[in-house]
Amino acid sequence: MKFDSYNDESRREELIRMIEHSVQQLSLGELEALYYDMVAKDYIK
């Protein structure tokens, strides 16, 4: 069980790093569009 939990957490951290890197490359307009899309989908409250 601990091994699976470690793999899940490791994968989660990897995905966060990939998303952070991608978001840093977006223009202001793209960031705003992403923000509003996430708000509409209740990912951001």
Secondary structure, DSSP 8 states (H G I E B T S, - for coil): -HHHHHHHHHHHHHHHHHHHHHHHT--HHHHHHHHHHHHHTTS--
